[in-house]
């Protein structure tokens, strides 16, 4: 439960890891606390295991007291990076005692897991508790914070207290992960030139200005997740997927979802899928192309699937190909997100629907943060409160803090899919009046996974290549969930695996795949250009008479508060 893969104290290092776990990517709920507590009780009810592990713990603590214990923290564990944890006898013993306690808890959970018991909730709750108990979360137990307090004559403590008070008032008591005022949409972010060409109560459709003399004849429509602002795909110039797509000669369009309020509580899968169909038709009319290419990101890929299923069922060929970026369709595996799919969640969502009509961005953000508490809670706790530093300034973290709500009706449907894995079983889900059968989808697909993704594990993303029946290409990026998406070609850390046609065994595919330096954006660009058909002269104007430009990008909805 010690969760060692944590960032260092510097903002850029923190951001590199924090972007792996963000509030706007998958629609989840509030975990079943009672269920998790029952699992924890079962962990400590193992009398024999508690005795064995307890004896090991007692022995470790004895060796620690004598100064003879070999326990050392993971080299990647930012909490114990300071030299005091190895050189100072007192701090060394405190750190070793904490690690011994974490190992004791881990052993008990592993033993229950080995008996075939579900320990997902227990692991989550115990991870929250053990990371909270780390000595580095207190001033006296954090050597760098103590040094800073002495060097500043207590000024860092005063600044930390001010930061804490501000977060209690303005951030629900959670430590701020970013300076929200430093980066603004339309000034620093979402700067790719274009215009809103369609707007209704559900979403805006944005068209981007071509930057090449010729473009692919068949346009690309990008579908972001229905929670979270679309501009994680259009961050600062040079880090924008949409900018990159335009630069590759793609006629690029993106949907910008409205941030729902209580009056939109009944928006559901049909609401969003129907809006995607409307956008497809608008793109076709503006470009004159009979069909389009689609790209669905995260939960946007689930909406895209419902549209593809409906079109396949009625023999409609409006969509030529589909790109799936870190999207889960099969929830039968051990995706960590399933920790929030307990049956009690369904009852909670139904109750919450009648109470307030939405699942708030802040509550979802808090749940996601505690899925990786060292990275997304205690790192900022130490930085903001103990060290007295301001929150970092980073574009992805700014987007993450700019959360949106989720309509309760859509939330209930997503939870049912998570809990019962209904998308994978024919006719269990009905959308747009059509029972879902993934095997009927036969368009070419491009599927991405991320090797360190803790939300949508790459092996589960890979399953999409087997569930759909079209020609499939799979790419495995070397990063985490969102990090794999924000992956410009000049990223020196980027690499990806490309291999043969995907078969039933993901590990077998990986063994045969070839490692490439660089980013999957480049590989995808070649694939989408092939799907785009002939090259034509780039249009000189955006929109047309039926869909005239309404305002420049980034549009209205991306900057609008919930329910307005």
SEPAVEX-580712 format. One line per 2 residues: their letters; for each residue x, y, z of C-alpha. Coordinates in steps of 0.05 Angstrom, whole numbers, plus 5000, padded with zeros to 4 digits. Layout:
N
A> X Y Z | ...;
end
This chain:
564
XX> 5000 5000 5000 | 5060 5046 5001;
XX> 5049 5067 4929 | 5121 5081 4911;
XX> 5114 5106 4839 | 5106 5178 4859;
XX> 5131 5244 4832 | 5185 5289 4861;
XX> 5171 5356 4890 | 5184 5397 4826;
XX> 5123 5418 4786 | 5145 5388 4720;
XX> 5160 5321 4752 | 5094 5322 4789;
XX> 5056 5338 4726 | 5089 5281 4688;
XX> 5056 5233 4736 | 4993 5270 4755;
XX> 4968 5271 4684 | 4962 5196 4687;
XX> 4902 5205 4733 | 4853 5259 4719;
XX> 4782 5275 4734 | 4756 5287 4664;
XX> 4769 5221 4630 | 4723 5167 4655;
XX> 4655 5176 4687 | 4655 5141 4755;
XX> 4619 5148 4821 | 4632 5150 4895;
XX> 4662 5085 4920 | 4622 5042 4967;
XX> 4654 5059 5034 | 4613 5008 5072;
XX> 4633 4953 5023 | 4706 4972 5027;
XX> 4703 4972 5103 | 4673 4902 5102;
XX> 4730 4879 5058 | 4781 4911 5106;
XX> 4748 4874 5164 | 4755 4809 5125;
XX> 4829 4824 5114 | 4842 4831 5189;
XX> 4796 4773 5207 | 4847 4724 5179;
XX> 4872 4701 5246 | 4928 4657 5221;
XX> 4952 4708 5170 | 4951 4764 5221;
XX> 4992 4722 5270 | 5044 4704 5217;
XX> 5050 4774 5188 | 5048 4803 5259;
XX> 5108 4762 5279 | 5145 4786 5217;
XX> 5126 4858 5234 | 5150 4850 5306;
XX> 5216 4821 5282 | 5225 4878 5232;
XX> 5211 4930 5285 | 5261 4898 5332;
XX> 5315 4899 5278 | 5297 4971 5262;
XX> 5304 4992 5335 | 5374 4959 5337;
XX> 5393 4995 5273 | 5403 4929 5237;
XX> 5343 4928 5190 | 5358 4925 5115;
XX> 5292 4959 5096 | 5302 5016 5046;
XX> 5250 5056 5008 | 5242 5049 4933;
XX> 5290 5096 4897 | 5230 5125 4859;
XX> 5193 5142 4923 | 5196 5218 4926;
XX> 5176 5219 4999 | 5241 5189 5023;
XX> 5289 5221 4973 | 5321 5268 5024;
XX> 5388 5245 5052 | 5362 5250 5123;
XX> 5322 5186 5113 | 5386 5146 5104;
XX> 5436 5187 5144 | 5398 5210 5206;
XX> 5387 5151 5255 | 5320 5176 5280;
XX> 5290 5191 5212 | 5318 5126 5184;
XX> 5282 5086 5239 | 5217 5125 5230;
XX> 5218 5113 5154 | 5234 5039 5162;
XX> 5179 5030 5213 | 5129 5061 5166;
XX> 5151 5016 5108 | 5147 4955 5154;
XX> 5076 4973 5172 | 5057 4980 5098;
XX> 5088 4912 5083 | 5047 4881 5139;
XX> 4982 4908 5109 | 5003 4887 5038;
XX> 5017 4816 5061 | 4948 4809 5092;
XX> 4912 4836 5031 | 4953 4791 4985;
XX> 4936 4730 5027 | 4861 4744 5023;
XX> 4867 4757 4949 | 4902 4690 4940;
XX> 4840 4657 4971 | 4798 4683 4913;
XX> 4764 4739 4953 | 4750 4806 4921;
XX> 4799 4856 4953 | 4790 4915 4905;
XX> 4754 4959 4956 | 4801 4939 5012;
XX> 4862 4956 4971 | 4832 5024 4955;
XX> 4813 5042 5026 | 4877 5015 5057;
XX> 4919 5052 5005 | 4884 5117 5026;
XX> 4897 5103 5099 | 4970 5080 5093;
XX> 4990 5137 5048 | 4957 5186 5095;
XX> 4997 5157 5152 | 5064 5171 5119;
XX> 5110 5212 5165 | 5126 5259 5107;
XX> 5055 5287 5111 | 5071 5323 5176;
XX> 5119 5380 5187 | 5160 5344 5240;
XX> 5165 5282 5197 | 5188 5318 5134;
XX> 5262 5337 5135 | 5259 5384 5074;
XX> 5199 5420 5103 | 5235 5428 5170;
XX> 5296 5456 5134 | 5252 5504 5095;
XX> 5218 5528 5159 | 5285 5542 5192;
XX> 5315 5576 5130 | 5255 5622 5122;
XX> 5247 5635 5197 | 5177 5605 5195;
XX> 5154 5643 5134 | 5142 5578 5096;
XX> 5097 5554 5152 | 5056 5618 5148;
XX> 5050 5613 5072 | 5030 5540 5079;
XX> 4975 5559 5129 | 4949 5611 5080;
XX> 4949 5560 5023 | 4911 5511 5068;
XX> 4859 5563 5087 | 4850 5582 5014;
XX> 4839 5509 4994 | 4788 5499 5050;
XX> 4749 5558 5025 | 4757 5551 4950;
XX> 4776 5478 4935 | 4733 5435 4981;
XX> 4791 5423 5028 | 4833 5387 4975;
XX> 4904 5413 4962 | 4905 5451 4896;
XX> 4944 5416 4841 | 4952 5478 4798;
XX> 4949 5553 4798 | 4882 5561 4762;
XX> 4891 5635 4746 | 4957 5626 4710;
XX> 4931 5594 4646 | 4866 5615 4612;
XX> 4827 5582 4556 | 4830 5624 4493;
XX> 4891 5662 4517 | 4941 5607 4535;
XX> 4903 5543 4517 | 4857 5520 4461;
XX> 4890 5566 4410 | 4885 5527 4345;
XX> 4849 5574 4296 | 4778 5557 4274;
XX> 4706 5572 4286 | 4642 5545 4317;
XX> 4597 5526 4259 | 4541 5491 4296;
XX> 4511 5500 4366 | 4452 5471 4401;
XX> 4434 5458 4474 | 4480 5397 4477;
XX> 4545 5415 4443 | 4583 5460 4395;
XX> 4616 5435 4331 | 4683 5467 4318;
XX> 4718 5468 4250 | 4791 5485 4246;
XX> 4825 5528 4194 | 4868 5487 4146;
XX> 4943 5501 4150 | 4963 5462 4088;
XX> 4948 5479 4014 | 4914 5411 4005;
XX> 4873 5369 4052 | 4845 5298 4055;
XX> 4779 5293 4019 | 4747 5254 4076;
XX> 4741 5296 4140 | 4757 5277 4212;
XX> 4708 5287 4269 | 4737 5281 4339;
XX> 4692 5260 4397 | 4720 5277 4466;
XX> 4691 5246 4529 | 4625 5274 4553;
XX> 4658 5297 4618 | 4717 5344 4616;
XX> 4732 5401 4570 | 4754 5382 4500;
XX> 4817 5424 4502 | 4861 5370 4530;
XX> 4866 5356 4455 | 4885 5429 4442;
XX> 4934 5451 4496 | 4989 5502 4483;
XX> 5015 5505 4412 | 5063 5448 4398;
XX> 5025 5403 4448 | 4958 5401 4412;
XX> 4931 5339 4378 | 4882 5381 4339;
XX> 4937 5427 4315 | 4977 5367 4294;
XX> 4917 5336 4257 | 4907 5401 4218;
XX> 4981 5405 4202 | 4976 5335 4171;
XX> 4925 5359 4122 | 4863 5333 4157;
XX> 4798 5371 4153 | 4790 5370 4228;
XX> 4726 5380 4269 | 4715 5370 4343;
XX> 4654 5368 4388 | 4653 5413 4450;
XX> 4602 5387 4500 | 4561 5433 4542;
XX> 4573 5430 4617 | 4507 5403 4643;
XX> 4470 5427 4704 | 4409 5401 4742;
XX> 4362 5417 4685 | 4402 5369 4641;
XX> 4396 5311 4691 | 4359 5267 4640;
XX> 4413 5270 4586 | 4432 5198 4571;
XX> 4468 5155 4521 | 4416 5169 4468;
XX> 4423 5244 4479 | 4497 5243 4466;
XX> 4497 5191 4411 | 4443 5228 4373;
XX> 4484 5292 4379 | 4544 5255 4349;
XX> 4500 5235 4290 | 4479 5307 4281;
XX> 4551 5329 4280 | 4569 5276 4229;
XX> 4515 5302 4182 | 4538 5374 4192;
XX> 4610 5355 4175 | 4587 5318 4113;
XX> 4546 5377 4089 | 4602 5428 4102;
XX> 4656 5386 4067 | 4614 5354 4013;
XX> 4641 5285 4033 | 4592 5228 4035;
XX> 4627 5197 4095 | 4674 5216 4151;
XX> 4729 5188 4195 | 4716 5188 4271;
XX> 4763 5191 4330 | 4736 5176 4400;
XX> 4779 5192 4461 | 4768 5157 4527;
XX> 4693 5153 4542 | 4681 5189 4476;
XX> 4700 5123 4444 | 4642 5090 4479;
XX> 4593 5141 4449 | 4626 5130 4381;
XX> 4615 5056 4388 | 4540 5065 4399;
XX> 4536 5107 4335 | 4577 5056 4295;
XX> 4532 5000 4319 | 4469 5037 4299;
XX> 4496 5055 4230 | 4519 4983 4218;
XX> 4450 4957 4239 | 4415 5000 4186;
XX> 4470 4989 4133 | 4489 5062 4134;
XX> 4560 5078 4111 | 4567 5150 4136;
XX> 4629 5130 4175 | 4691 5104 4139;
XX> 4738 5090 4198 | 4744 5098 4273;
XX> 4802 5114 4320 | 4798 5090 4392;
XX> 4845 5126 4440 | 4853 5092 4509;
XX> 4780 5070 4508 | 4751 5011 4546;
XX> 4692 4972 4516 | 4704 4909 4556;
XX> 4699 4918 4632 | 4707 4845 4648;
XX> 4781 4850 4666 | 4816 4879 4726;
XX> 4814 4952 4707 | 4824 4993 4770;
XX> 4764 5036 4751 | 4721 4976 4769;
XX> 4736 4991 4842 | 4680 5042 4835;
XX> 4630 4994 4804 | 4602 4961 4865;
XX> 4526 4948 4864 | 4516 5001 4917;
XX> 4540 5052 4867 | 4480 5040 4824;
XX> 4433 5054 4882 | 4475 5115 4901;
XX> 4470 5142 4830 | 4395 5132 4828;
XX> 4387 5168 4895 | 4434 5224 4874;
XX> 4395 5234 4809 | 4333 5252 4847;
XX> 4372 5294 4896 | 4413 5339 4851;
XX> 4410 5314 4779 | 4485 5314 4766;
XX> 4549 5281 4790 | 4593 5341 4806;
XX> 4662 5350 4778 | 4693 5362 4847;
XX> 4667 5296 4876 | 4694 5256 4816;
XX> 4760 5293 4819 | 4768 5275 4892;
XX> 4754 5202 4879 | 4805 5200 4822;
XX> 4857 5236 4865 | 4852 5182 4919;
XX> 4863 5127 4868 | 4935 5151 4869;
XX> 4939 5190 4934 | 5015 5199 4937;
XX> 5016 5230 4867 | 4952 5269 4869;
XX> 4939 5288 4941 | 5000 5283 4987;
XX> 5049 5310 4936 | 5010 5375 4934;
XX> 4997 5373 5008 | 5072 5373 5020;
XX> 5086 5425 4966 | 5031 5474 4984;
XX> 5025 5467 5060 | 5090 5440 5088;
XX> 5138 5473 5040 | 5095 5535 5032;
XX> 5102 5536 4956 | 5048 5559 4907;
XX> 5014 5505 4866 | 5049 5489 4800;
XX> 5032 5519 4733 | 5022 5466 4680;
XX> 4973 5461 4622 | 4947 5391 4633;
XX> 4938 5403 4707 | 4901 5467 4691;
XX> 4854 5427 4646 | 4846 5374 4699;
XX> 4824 5427 4749 | 4773 5455 4700;
XX> 4724 5398 4711 | 4653 5389 4686;
XX> 4591 5353 4712 | 4559 5289 4689;
XX> 4483 5282 4681 | 4455 5232 4730;
XX> 4419 5192 4676 | 4483 5182 4635;
XX> 4521 5166 4699 | 4472 5111 4717;
XX> 4480 5080 4648 | 4555 5083 4651;
XX> 4556 5050 4719 | 4511 4994 4694;
XX> 4560 4982 4637 | 4619 4981 4685;
XX> 4584 4934 4734 | 4552 4885 4686;
XX> 4599 4891 4625 | 4537 4898 4581;
XX> 4571 4927 4519 | 4605 4860 4506;
XX> 4542 4819 4508 | 4497 4827 4447;
XX> 4430 4861 4458 | 4443 4880 4531;
XX> 4448 4955 4514 | 4401 4992 4468;
XX> 4421 5060 4439 | 4388 5101 4385;
XX> 4334 5047 4385 | 4385 4994 4364;
XX> 4409 4935 4407 | 4484 4937 4412;
XX> 4523 4880 4380 | 4596 4899 4373;
XX> 4610 4844 4322 | 4569 4880 4269;
XX> 4618 4939 4267 | 4665 4926 4209;
XX> 4698 4993 4193 | 4774 4998 4197;
XX> 4796 5015 4268 | 4859 5044 4299;
XX> 4865 5028 4373 | 4914 5056 4423;
XX> 4934 5033 4492 | 4983 5061 4543;
XX> 5033 5016 4578 | 5028 5050 4647;
XX> 4955 5067 4644 | 4923 5054 4712;
XX> 4852 5072 4690 | 4844 5034 4625;
XX> 4899 4980 4623 | 4927 4969 4554;
XX> 4908 4896 4552 | 4835 4915 4562;
XX> 4840 4970 4508 | 4870 4917 4463;
XX> 4806 4876 4470 | 4771 4926 4424;
XX> 4809 4897 4366 | 4776 4830 4380;
XX> 4706 4855 4395 | 4698 4893 4330;
XX> 4703 4859 4263 | 4737 4911 4220;
XX> 4811 4912 4200 | 4848 4931 4263;
XX> 4913 4967 4279 | 4938 4969 4351;
XX> 4991 5016 4379 | 5019 5013 4450;
XX> 5046 5079 4476 | 5098 5081 4532;
XX> 5061 5130 4577 | 5000 5135 4622;
XX> 4927 5149 4607 | 4927 5223 4589;
XX> 5002 5227 4580 | 4996 5180 4522;
XX> 4946 5226 4488 | 4987 5290 4497;
XX> 5045 5263 4457 | 5073 5311 4405;
XX> 5126 5286 4356 | 5182 5324 4390;
XX> 5170 5291 4457 | 5239 5261 4474;
XX> 5209 5211 4523 | 5159 5182 4473;
XX> 5161 5113 4444 | 5110 5062 4421;
XX> 5102 4990 4399 | 5074 4973 4331;
XX> 5064 4901 4311 | 5028 4851 4268;
XX> 4953 4847 4259 | 4924 4839 4329;
XX> 4906 4768 4349 | 4870 4742 4410;
XX> 4931 4745 4456 | 4955 4816 4474;
XX> 5019 4792 4506 | 5034 4751 4444;
XX> 5024 4813 4402 | 5071 4852 4447;
XX> 5126 4799 4440 | 5123 4806 4365;
XX> 5116 4882 4363 | 5172 4929 4345;
XX> 5194 4987 4389 | 5195 5055 4354;
XX> 5224 5119 4383 | 5177 5178 4376;
XX> 5102 5186 4383 | 5042 5148 4359;
XX> 5015 5213 4331 | 5063 5204 4272;
XX> 5042 5132 4261 | 4968 5151 4266;
XX> 4978 5209 4217 | 5001 5160 4163;
XX> 4941 5115 4178 | 4889 5170 4179;
XX> 4918 5200 4115 | 4907 5133 4081;
XX> 4835 5132 4107 | 4825 5204 4084;
XX> 4823 5188 4010 | 4846 5235 3955;
XX> 4878 5303 3967 | 4837 5364 3948;
XX> 4849 5439 3952 | 4839 5466 4022;
XX> 4774 5505 4032 | 4784 5580 4036;
XX> 4725 5591 4084 | 4698 5554 4144;
XX> 4627 5528 4147 | 4576 5541 4092;
XX> 4508 5575 4085 | 4474 5523 4127;
XX> 4529 5523 4180 | 4560 5593 4181;
XX> 4615 5610 4230 | 4584 5633 4295;
XX> 4646 5654 4333 | 4720 5638 4334;
XX> 4748 5578 4371 | 4750 5557 4427;
XX> 4676 5574 4428 | 4626 5588 4483;
XX> 4613 5522 4517 | 4685 5507 4536;
XX> 4686 5569 4580 | 4615 5564 4607;
XX> 4596 5546 4678 | 4550 5487 4691;
XX> 4477 5492 4671 | 4482 5558 4633;
end
